[in-house]
Amino acid sequence: MTLGFVSGLPLLLSFGTLSAWLREADIERSTIGLFSLVGLPYALKPLWAPLMDGINIPFLTIRMGRRRSWLIFSQLMLAIAISGLALCDPAHAPFLLALFAILVAFFSASQDIVIDAYRIEILDDEDQGIGAAMVTYGYRIGMLVAGAGVFFLADYWSWTHAYLTMAVLVLMGVIVVSFSKEPSLPNSSVEYNEQEHQKKTSRLLGWVQQFIVAPFSEFTMRRGWFITLLFIITFKLGDAFLSTMTNPFYIDLGFTKTEIAEVTKVFGLLALGLGLFIGGILIKKIGLLPSLFITGVLQALSNLIFAYQALAGHDVGALTLTIAVENITGGMGTAAFVAYLSILTNKNFTATQYALLSALMSLGRNVLSSPSGYLVDAVGWFDFFVYSSIVAVPGLILMIILIKFYPNHTGSSI
């Protein structure tokens, strides 16, 4: 849970919470929608994930181990990037703010690569569902601090001081990592034999074969691998399309930052916890793939509650109902989806493969959802939320194909 907290803390700072800061600074909604592109590092992290499987950090790795050394390095750089973001003025220096937001996303994504690898390596397959729920809850607590915490601090202090406080909290993660256990290296069936590779080819080519080529080639040898990748991209697309514009939606309806923090963040975390619990029970009762489909349907339908909120306007009671429905169904879907991604990962290539899978999930959130602001301007809030439900349909269709034609593609009985 602690690693989940450290992972969830910086995510909203580069866009979710930042979008409210931008809207308050009178930045246009279409521009805010484009700001979701600063999260591209989450989709591109497979490009540098092999470095974290196969490269040591001087001085740190020999003392802390492979996983912890990369965590400490990424957290130190993340704190610096958040501090730079805090000192920017969105109204007068939007490009500089966007640059620091990209750096926050980059080092946050780098941290996530190592945290995900660490979690998968220390848990057995049968514990991945429970581990996913625990990490996700810690992740959401971190998001609560970066969401509600920043809103509270910004309301009574300033956005700059709120972001600087988040930078300090990231530094506290270094202390936690220092006392964590380093996972042992797996016995790999494709273990890198340096002397053998030096005889056949250069040392560099041997490294590339083990840490770049092998993780991807192993995945593409599985049955239904291409359908699996398409499903990962689209499963959370409807939810991502919606979440890109929720904070500007609340601001446009006239909710204060304190109201947003209390209902969407604090109460929302409690509703999420209930959803994670239900999702974990559902996986145990009916299995992973059926749980994914059921929670996917519920997630798509839950977007329609925001259409009701658009009609209700500035109504805290209606907002409470909206957040309850959205977070419970979202928690159920997240617990099942994270467990699903974890089961798909071969522990011989933990960082690289999970980075690829989670990056594909981020693709929908950061790229495919970027025109959402233009859609709001074109059709209005009510129709926008209806369309966000329809966007989730392709993912459900792909899920049906996987269940019917490739029921064993995960290689697990969960």
Backbone hydrogen bonds, N-H to C=O, Kabsch-Sander energy under -0.5 kcal/mol:
donor,donor_aa,acceptor,acceptor_aa,energy
5,F,1,M,-2.1
6,V,2,T,-2.1
7,S,3,L,-2.0
8,G,4,G,-2.5
9,L,5,F,-1.6
12,L,8,G,-0.6
14,S,10,P,-0.9
14,S,11,L,-0.9
15,F,12,L,-0.6
17,T,12,L,-1.6
18,L,12,L,-1.4
19,S,15,F,-3.1
20,A,16,G,-0.7
20,A,17,T,-0.7
21,W,17,T,-1.5
22,L,18,L,-2.6
23,R,19,S,-2.3
24,E,20,A,-2.4
25,A,21,W,-1.2
26,D,23,R,-1.8
27,I,22,L,-2.4
32,I,28,E,-2.1
33,G,29,R,-2.4
34,L,30,S,-1.5
35,F,31,T,-1.3
36,S,33,G,-1.3
37,L,34,L,-2.1
38,V,35,F,-2.0
39,G,36,S,-1.6
40,L,37,L,-1.9
42,Y,39,G,-1.8
43,A,39,G,-0.6
43,A,40,L,-1.4
44,L,40,L,-1.7
45,K,41,P,-0.9
47,L,44,L,-2.4
48,W,45,K,-1.0
49,A,45,K,-1.4
51,L,48,W,-0.9
52,M,48,W,-0.7
52,M,49,A,-1.2
53,D,49,A,-0.8
53,D,50,P,-0.6
54,G,50,P,-2.1
55,I,51,L,-2.2
60,L,58,P,-2.0
61,T,57,I,-2.4
63,R,59,F,-0.6
63,R,60,L,-0.8
64,M,60,L,-3.2
65,G,61,T,-2.3
69,S,65,G,-1.9
70,W,66,R,-1.5
71,L,67,R,-1.9
72,I,68,R,-2.5
73,F,69,S,-2.1
74,S,70,W,-2.3
75,Q,71,L,-2.3
76,L,72,I,-2.1
77,M,73,F,-2.0
78,L,74,S,-2.0
79,A,75,Q,-2.1
80,I,76,L,-1.5
81,A,77,M,-2.1
82,I,78,L,-2.5
83,S,79,A,-1.9
84,G,80,I,-1.9
85,L,81,A,-2.1
86,A,82,I,-2.2
87,L,83,S,-1.2
88,C,85,L,-1.4
92,H,89,D,-0.5
93,A,89,D,-3.1
97,L,93,A,-2.1
98,A,94,P,-2.2
99,L,95,F,-2.1
100,F,96,L,-2.2
101,A,97,L,-2.1
102,I,98,A,-2.1
103,L,99,L,-2.0
104,V,100,F,-2.5
105,A,101,A,-2.3
106,F,102,I,-2.6
107,F,103,L,-2.5
108,S,104,V,-2.1
109,A,105,A,-2.6
110,S,106,F,-2.1
111,Q,107,F,-2.1
112,D,108,S,-2.2
113,I,109,A,-1.9
114,V,110,S,-1.4
115,I,111,Q,-2.4
116,D,112,D,-2.8
117,A,113,I,-1.8
118,Y,114,V,-2.7
119,R,115,I,-2.5
120,I,116,D,-2.3
121,E,117,A,-2.2
122,I,118,Y,-1.5
123,L,119,R,-0.7
123,L,120,I,-0.5
127,D,124,D,-1.3
128,Q,125,D,-1.3
131,G,127,D,-2.9
132,A,128,Q,-2.8
133,A,129,G,-1.9
134,M,130,I,-2.4
135,V,131,G,-2.8
136,T,132,A,-2.4
137,Y,133,A,-2.2
138,G,134,M,-2.3
139,Y,135,V,-2.6
140,R,136,T,-2.5
141,I,137,Y,-1.9
142,G,138,G,-2.2
143,M,139,Y,-2.1
144,L,140,R,-2.3
145,V,141,I,-2.3
146,A,142,G,-2.3
147,G,143,M,-1.6
148,A,144,L,-1.2
149,G,144,L,-1.9
150,V,145,V,-0.8
151,F,147,G,-2.4
152,F,148,A,-2.9
153,L,149,G,-2.4
154,A,150,V,-2.9
155,D,151,F,-2.1
156,Y,152,F,-2.0
157,W,153,L,-1.8
158,S,153,L,-0.6
162,A,158,S,-2.0
163,Y,159,W,-2.4
164,L,160,T,-2.2
165,T,161,H,-1.9
166,M,162,A,-1.4
167,A,163,Y,-1.7
168,V,164,L,-1.6
169,L,165,T,-1.8
170,V,166,M,-1.9
171,L,167,A,-1.5
172,M,168,V,-1.3
173,G,169,L,-0.8
173,G,170,V,-1.1
174,V,170,V,-0.5
174,V,171,L,-1.1
175,I,171,L,-0.7
175,I,172,M,-0.5
176,V,172,M,-1.5
177,V,173,G,-2.5
178,S,174,V,-1.9
179,F,175,I,-0.9
179,F,176,V,-0.8
180,S,177,V,-1.5
188,S,186,P,-0.9
191,E,188,S,-1.2
193,N,191,E,-0.6
194,E,192,Y,-0.8
197,H,193,N,-2.1
198,Q,194,E,-2.2
199,K,195,Q,-1.4
200,K,196,E,-1.6
201,T,197,H,-3.4
206,G,202,S,-1.7
207,W,203,R,-2.1
208,V,204,L,-2.6
209,Q,205,L,-2.2
210,Q,206,G,-1.9
211,F,207,W,-2.8
212,I,208,V,-1.9
213,V,208,V,-2.5
214,A,209,Q,-2.6
216,F,212,I,-0.9
217,S,213,V,-2.8
218,E,214,A,-2.5
219,F,215,P,-1.2
220,T,216,F,-2.0
221,M,217,S,-0.6
221,M,218,E,-0.8
222,R,219,F,-1.6
225,W,222,R,-1.3
228,T,224,G,-2.2
229,L,225,W,-2.0
230,L,226,F,-2.1
231,F,227,I,-2.3
232,I,228,T,-2.2
233,I,229,L,-1.8
234,T,230,L,-1.7
235,F,231,F,-2.3
236,K,232,I,-0.5
237,L,234,T,-1.3
240,A,236,K,-2.7
241,F,237,L,-2.8
242,L,238,G,-1.6
243,S,239,D,-2.8
244,T,240,A,-1.6
245,M,242,L,-1.6
246,T,243,S,-0.6
249,F,245,M,-1.9
250,Y,246,T,-2.5
251,I,247,N,-2.3
252,D,248,P,-2.6
253,L,249,F,-1.7
254,G,251,I,-1.3
255,F,250,Y,-2.1
260,I,256,T,-2.4
261,A,257,K,-2.3
262,E,258,T,-2.8
263,V,259,E,-2.4
264,T,260,I,-1.6
265,K,260,I,-0.8
265,K,261,A,-0.9
266,V,261,A,-2.3
267,F,262,E,-2.2
268,G,263,V,-1.0
269,L,265,K,-1.7
270,L,266,V,-1.3
271,A,267,F,-2.1
272,L,268,G,-2.3
273,G,269,L,-2.4
274,L,270,L,-1.8
275,G,271,A,-2.1
276,L,272,L,-2.9
277,F,273,G,-2.1
278,I,274,L,-2.5
279,G,275,G,-2.6
280,G,276,L,-2.4
281,I,277,F,-2.1
282,L,278,I,-2.6
283,I,279,G,-2.0
284,K,280,G,-1.7
285,K,281,I,-2.0
286,I,282,L,-2.7
287,G,282,L,-0.5
287,G,283,I,-1.7
288,L,414,I,-0.8
291,S,287,G,-1.4
292,L,288,L,-2.2
293,F,289,L,-1.9
294,I,290,P,-2.4
295,T,291,S,-2.6
296,G,292,L,-1.9
297,V,293,F,-2.1
298,L,294,I,-2.2
299,Q,295,T,-2.4
300,A,296,G,-2.0
301,L,297,V,-2.3
302,S,298,L,-2.1
303,N,299,Q,-0.9
303,N,300,A,-0.7
304,L,301,L,-1.5
305,I,302,S,-1.4
306,F,303,N,-1.3
307,A,303,N,-0.6
307,A,304,L,-0.7
308,Y,304,L,-1.3
309,Q,305,I,-1.7
310,A,306,F,-2.0
311,L,307,A,-1.3
312,A,308,Y,-2.2
313,G,309,Q,-2.2
315,D,313,G,-2.0
319,L,315,D,-2.2
320,T,316,V,-2.2
321,L,317,G,-1.8
322,T,318,A,-2.5
323,I,319,L,-2.7
324,A,320,T,-2.1
325,V,321,L,-2.3
326,E,322,T,-2.5
327,N,323,I,-2.6
328,I,324,A,-2.0
329,T,325,V,-1.9
330,G,326,E,-2.1
331,G,327,N,-2.6
332,M,328,I,-2.0
333,G,329,T,-2.3
334,T,330,G,-2.5
335,A,331,G,-2.3
336,A,332,M,-1.7
337,F,333,G,-2.4
338,V,334,T,-2.8
339,A,335,A,-1.6
340,Y,336,A,-2.0
341,L,337,F,-2.5
342,S,338,V,-2.2
343,I,339,A,-2.2
344,L,340,Y,-1.5
345,T,341,L,-0.6
345,T,342,S,-1.0
349,F,346,N,-2.1
350,T,347,K,-0.7
353,Q,349,F,-2.7
354,Y,350,T,-2.3
355,A,351,A,-1.9
356,L,352,T,-1.9
357,L,353,Q,-2.4
358,S,354,Y,-2.9
359,A,355,A,-1.9
360,L,356,L,-2.0
361,M,357,L,-1.5
362,S,358,S,-1.8
363,L,359,A,-1.4
364,G,360,L,-0.8
364,G,361,M,-0.6
365,R,361,M,-0.9
366,N,362,S,-2.9
367,V,363,L,-2.3
368,L,363,L,-1.7
369,S,364,G,-0.8
370,S,367,V,-1.5
372,S,369,S,-1.8
373,G,370,S,-0.6
375,L,371,P,-1.9
376,V,372,S,-2.1
377,D,373,G,-2.0
378,A,374,Y,-1.7
379,V,375,L,-2.6
380,G,376,V,-2.4
384,F,380,G,-1.7
385,F,381,W,-2.0
386,V,382,F,-1.5
387,Y,383,D,-2.6
388,S,384,F,-1.9
389,S,385,F,-1.0
389,S,386,V,-0.6
390,I,386,V,-1.5
391,V,387,Y,-2.1
392,A,389,S,-0.9
393,V,390,I,-1.7
396,L,392,A,-1.2
397,I,393,V,-2.1
398,L,394,P,-2.2
399,M,395,G,-1.8
400,I,396,L,-1.9
401,I,397,I,-1.8
402,L,398,L,-2.2
403,I,399,M,-2.4
404,K,400,I,-2.4
405,F,401,I,-2.8
406,Y,401,I,-0.6
406,Y,402,L,-1.6
409,H,406,Y,-1.6
411,G,408,N,-1.3
